Amino acid sequence: MKKTLLFSFVLLLFFFSCEEKHQEENLNLGDKPFYIEVTANSDLDLAETKHKDLILSVDGQDFSNNIIRRFKDNKVIFEGTYDLPESASIEYKYNAEKYNSFHFRIPLLFEKDSIAITYDFVTEHQQVDVDEFHDVASFENTTILNGKLNKLIREKRTKFSENNGSYTWSWNIADSLNEVLYPEIRSQLLEFYETDISNVEEEIVKVEIFERLVHDNSFDKGEWLTAEELTKLNLLYSEIGTNLMGLVKYKRIDAKMKKLNGESSTLVELMDFKVQDANGKETVLSSSFEDGKINILYFWTSWCGPCHRFIQELKDDFSKYENNPDYHLVFVNMDRRIADWEEVTEDYNIQWTNLFVGDINDIMYHYQFTGFPAKRAYDQENNPIDFDFQIIDNLLKGEENSNE
């Protein structure tokens, strides 16, 4: 009995020491230090609530590579190191375990001056199931008190919103919108950003501004742009220094500019990377390939509408797909949270090869895509081939359809 009690005590001590260690660990991504202080305005002591922990995660990093911190006097402090300035997200651990949103985004996580953020703690009673409700916390009236570049970018985003409207968009009407609306939008945006970028000295702010420009829906296809628009866009791009080439945002911009200039290609050499399969086993991408077949990578996310439509089609025709001798699909999920991939996998009862890699921007950069779904095909010798499809019938009949 005494031995059992002693063993239990040792286990409890080990658990709490690990928990304490986890709370104290920093995020180490380089040798330049960062410091972020987050203060919640609330009459509650958040340390005593289920919203007691905040998570900070960095763009381009696996979601498991983050910092979890607990409120003390309604304040949380994040510290760590970095190589390049990146954007980041802050969210509640309680929310992250259940939802795919409700996070606060910091445009630039790292700079020489420390970043101080204040916000109002607000909860909303939301229904998440037929008979289940949760109090979901959100960040209201968020203000960056200091952090020079963050404040500058937020000011410019506010200015952009005041000078430009928002436009409804979807894949099936995109070409029609380009005929009647997008040329005017592009003209306004190019004029607005041309002035904005030329008035900014900080290279990282230029990157932030330019990324916002080229990822506007009106710049989605290179064939939409006139020669004059493309020339102006390339001139703006040339104003951004290359000293930040390792930056996730820079890589996104570079990939998009290659696409707009007609330099990108689906013929990308195969790059292997670590993944997790549906059984929780860590493996590598190539181990899921089938010999003697064309192996097709299908990059997707839980929030991608066309991905859901294709998954449903594939599920409906699964027996037809399962018996085809030519093609093997390898689904690669790139959600930030593994829980979102698991939820969709369970909802559709996905039976085919289905892997999780997370929000890793280097993969998007290598395989040259900026949106979802994205498909890359490889022959029996793993050489890249030019093959695309939109619906499951195109795939099974071997019909190409290059309108990705």
Secondary structure as UniProt FT lines:
FT   HELIX           2..24
FT   STRAND          27..28
FT   STRAND          32..41
FT   HELIX           46..48
FT   TURN            50..51
FT   STRAND          53..58
FT   TURN            59..60
FT   TURN            63..64
FT   STRAND          66..70
FT   TURN            73..74
FT   STRAND          75..82
FT   STRAND          88..92
FT   HELIX           93..96
FT   TURN            97..98
FT   STRAND          104..106
FT   STRAND          115..127
FT   STRAND          133..146
FT   HELIX           148..163
FT   HELIX           171..173
FT   HELIX           174..180
FT   HELIX           182..198
FT   HELIX           203..214
FT   HELIX           217..219
FT   HELIX           222..224
FT   HELIX           227..238
FT   HELIX           242..244
FT   TURN            245..246
FT   HELIX           248..260
FT   TURN            261..262
FT   STRAND          274..276
FT   TURN            278..279
FT   STRAND          282..284
FT   HELIX           285..288
FT   TURN            291..292
FT   STRAND          294..300
FT   TURN            302..303
FT   HELIX           305..316
FT   HELIX           318..322
FT   STRAND          327..333
FT   HELIX           338..348
FT   STRAND          354..356
FT   HELIX           361..367
FT   STRAND          374..378
FT   TURN            380..381
FT   STRAND          384..385
FT   HELIX           392..396
FT   TURN            397..398
//
